[in-house]
Amino acid sequence: MRRLAGLVLALTTTGVLMAGCGDPKVSPEEGAEGTAASRAEVEEAVREVGDVARGAGLEVGRLTGGWSVCTPEPPSLEYDAGGGGDPGDLSPAAMVAKVTDALEAAGWKVENAGTDPRPYGVLTRGDLRASVGVSRRYPGQVTVGVVGPCVDTTNEQDDLLGETYDVPLD
């Protein structure tokens, strides 16, 4: 009898825990509002980062953004945007340092910067994280970008995955 009671308790507990696993933390409406607000915040920040980088001499080209998965269950997404460009007369490493310094002067906090394995800068402001680095995909180019925080979503926001958005520089 004790074994049966223990088994029933174990199965009931497992069932309750599994039933709650993966349930969204927000309603579809709240997920839509959260993703819209995060995208707007990141795009505003990446425009600023792009302007600061241009002011430092980086020839920033097209900026784009998109969504990626933070956690599959319960669902959450993060939005990031960025682009790259030619460092002009400076070496890519010198441009990374110059843009990192310019972003720090514009109010971003340097979290980490270095040259190994290649030049980079990681900066934060609130929930946003900006990055500057030498492109791995396009040798000689320097990239800039901003990523927002993970946003609680529902499966209704899954259609955002795989979309690419242009972020026009002002």
C-alpha positions, 0 to 999 in steps of 0.5 A: 500500500505504501508503494502504491501511495508513493507511486501515485504521489510521484506520478502526480507530482511529475504530471503537475510539474510537466503540465507547467513546463513550457507554458508562456509567461505572457499572453499573446497580446503582451508578447506582441507588445513586448517584441514591438517595444524591444525592436523599437528600442534596439533599432533606436540604439543601433541608429545611435551606434551607427551615427557614433561609428560614422562620426569616428570615421567608420563607413557604416553601410546597411543596418539590418535586424532580426529575432533569435530564440533565447529560450524555447520553453517557456518561449522568449526571443531577443532582437539584434541589429547591426551592420558593418563598414570599411574603416577608411584610412585606419586599420580595422583594429584601430577603428574598433578601438576608436569606435569603442572609445566614441561609444564610451564617450556617448554614454555606453559602459565598456564591459569588455574589450580586447584584441584576442582572438581579434579586436573587439569591444562590448558595451552596455547601457541598461538592458542593451548590449552593443558590440564592435569588432573586426568582421570574421565574414568580411575581412578588413571590415568592422561591424557594430551591433546592438542586442536587446534583452530576452522578451517573454513571448508565446508561440504567436510570435514565432513567425518573427523568426527568420525575418530580416528588417532594414534599419535605416540610418537617419 
